[in-house]
Amino acid sequence: MAHICQMWVTPAVRGEGIAKALLSEIRTWALDKECECLALDVAPCCRKYFLKKLRRKKERSKQTL
């Protein structure tokens, strides 16, 4: 299992794909290490933003079906 904790992207550069790129590289690393699970802890101050973004992504995926 790989566990990511205390990841932070400063508000000034959010939305530029930094976290997405970093998580993609971490996922690749975890797959290379044959990790069966990858966990991400989101800082309490960012959970609202993170969950909002996940909901938007889910809504977009429903619209494309």
Residue frames relative to the residue before (quaternion, step in Angstrom):
aa qw qx qy qz dx dy dz
M 1.0000 0.0000 0.0000 0.0000 0.00 0.00 0.00
A 0.1772 -0.7419 0.6373 0.1097 3.53 -1.07 0.81
H 0.1122 -0.8046 0.5828 0.0200 3.55 -0.95 0.89
I 0.1590 -0.7715 0.6129 0.0622 3.55 -0.78 1.10
C 0.0712 0.8030 -0.5885 0.0619 3.56 -0.75 0.98
Q 0.8470 0.1806 -0.1688 0.4706 3.51 -1.25 0.63
M 0.2466 0.7432 -0.5637 0.2627 3.52 0.90 1.00
W 0.0132 0.8104 -0.5823 0.0632 3.57 -0.91 0.89
V 0.0613 -0.7392 0.6685 0.0544 3.54 -1.06 0.81
T 0.4559 -0.7028 0.4743 0.2708 3.55 -0.69 1.08
P 0.6053 -0.6117 0.3678 0.3525 3.60 -0.92 0.85
A 0.6082 0.5940 -0.3562 0.3878 3.60 1.03 -0.68
V 0.7914 0.2718 -0.1489 0.5269 3.62 1.10 -0.57
R 0.3561 0.7233 -0.5138 0.2934 3.59 1.19 0.33
G 0.7482 0.3718 -0.2928 0.4649 3.52 -1.11 0.71
E 0.6086 0.5685 -0.3490 0.4296 3.59 1.27 -0.01
G 0.5878 -0.6249 0.3502 0.3759 3.58 1.28 0.14
I 0.3660 0.7539 -0.4804 0.2586 3.59 1.25 0.19
A 0.6905 0.4622 -0.2844 0.4783 3.58 0.80 -0.98
K 0.6293 0.5419 -0.3333 0.4463 3.58 0.97 -0.81
A 0.6698 0.4918 -0.2941 0.4722 3.58 0.93 -0.90
L 0.6567 0.5085 -0.3089 0.4633 3.56 0.94 -0.87
L 0.6773 0.4826 -0.2957 0.4700 3.58 0.88 -0.91
S 0.6064 0.5482 -0.3524 0.4557 3.58 1.07 -0.64
E 0.6635 0.4878 -0.2991 0.4821 3.58 0.97 -0.85
I 0.6404 0.5139 -0.3227 0.4708 3.58 1.02 -0.79
R 0.6303 0.5292 -0.3305 0.4619 3.59 1.00 -0.80
T 0.6402 0.5187 -0.3172 0.4695 3.58 0.95 -0.87
W 0.6429 0.5187 -0.3110 0.4701 3.57 0.95 -0.92
A 0.6714 0.5056 -0.2982 0.4524 3.59 0.87 -0.98
L 0.6460 0.5065 -0.3210 0.4723 3.60 0.99 -0.79
D 0.6375 0.5274 -0.3209 0.4610 3.59 1.01 -0.80
K 0.7022 0.4341 -0.2429 0.5094 3.58 1.15 -0.72
E 0.4200 -0.7389 0.4221 0.3155 3.57 1.38 0.09
C 0.2080 0.7697 -0.5624 0.2189 3.57 0.99 0.87
E 0.3464 -0.7466 0.5339 0.1938 3.55 -0.99 0.85
C 0.7933 0.1513 -0.0624 0.5864 3.57 1.21 -0.41
L 0.0900 -0.7635 0.6381 0.0432 3.54 -1.09 0.79
A 0.0944 -0.8167 0.5693 0.0089 3.57 -0.58 1.16
L 0.1384 -0.7773 0.6109 0.0588 3.54 -1.10 0.78
D 0.1727 -0.7425 0.6397 0.0986 3.55 -0.85 1.00
V 0.2008 -0.7725 0.5931 0.1058 3.56 -0.88 0.95
A 0.5166 -0.6504 0.4601 0.3137 3.57 -0.84 0.99
P 0.6085 -0.5991 0.3761 0.3597 3.59 -0.96 0.85
C 0.6719 0.5077 -0.3071 0.4432 3.59 0.96 -0.77
C 0.7318 0.4192 -0.2272 0.4869 3.60 1.20 -0.41
R 0.4426 0.7285 -0.4464 0.2722 3.58 1.23 -0.22
K 0.6343 0.5391 -0.3369 0.4399 3.58 0.92 -0.87
Y 0.6682 0.4925 -0.2909 0.4758 3.59 0.92 -0.94
F 0.6629 0.5230 -0.2952 0.4470 3.56 0.92 -0.99
L 0.6898 0.4749 -0.2809 0.4688 3.59 0.85 -0.96
K 0.6131 0.5422 -0.3428 0.4611 3.58 1.05 -0.72
K 0.6630 0.5006 -0.2976 0.4703 3.56 0.96 -0.88
L 0.6386 0.5196 -0.3257 0.4647 3.61 1.00 -0.78
R 0.6427 0.5203 -0.3227 0.4605 3.60 0.98 -0.82
R 0.6446 0.5134 -0.3250 0.4640 3.61 0.96 -0.83
K 0.6503 0.5156 -0.3140 0.4612 3.57 0.97 -0.88
K 0.6466 0.5179 -0.3110 0.4658 3.58 0.97 -0.85
E 0.6494 0.5163 -0.3076 0.4659 3.58 0.98 -0.87
R 0.6478 0.5117 -0.3191 0.4656 3.61 0.97 -0.83
S 0.6619 0.5057 -0.3197 0.4517 3.59 0.94 -0.82
K 0.6184 0.5262 -0.3422 0.4728 3.62 1.09 -0.63
Q 0.6617 0.5271 -0.3080 0.4352 3.58 1.00 -0.80
T 0.6889 0.4852 -0.2877 0.4552 3.60 1.11 -0.60
L 0.5462 0.6290 -0.4029 0.3791 3.61 1.23 -0.13
